[in-house]
Amino acid sequence: MNIQKNNKTVIITINMVISFFSETFVGMALGFFLGRYFDNLLFDGERMIFAYVLLFLGLFAGLINFIKRVLKNIAKEEKNEKS
C-alpha cells in the first residue's frame, strides 16, 4: 500500500514539474513575441520594452500557477491523511 502511494506521489510530482515548464515556456514565448509585435508597432523595432515586460509576465504567471497547484496538492494530501 505504501509503495503505491509513493509511486502516485512521484507521478503527481513529475506531472506538476512538466506542466510548470511547459506552461512557463509557452507563457514566456507568447509574451516575448507579442511584446516584439507591440514594440515594432509603437517604436519601429528600436526598443524592446514590451517584449521584456510580457516575457517576465509570462514567467510570473507560470510561477503563480505552479504555486497554486502545489498548495492545492498539499491540501488534498492532508485531507486524505485525515480521513
Sequence and secondary structure as in RCSB ss.txt:
>XXXX:A:sequence
MNIQKNNKTVIITINMVISFFSETFVGMALGFFLGRYFDNLLFDGERMIFAYVLLFLGLFAGLINFIKRVLKNIA
KEEKNEKS
>XXXX:A:secstr
 HHHHHHHHHHHHHHHHHHHHHHHHHHHHHHHHHHHHHHHHHHTTS  HHHHHHHHHHHHHHHHHHHHHHHHHHH
HHHHHHH 
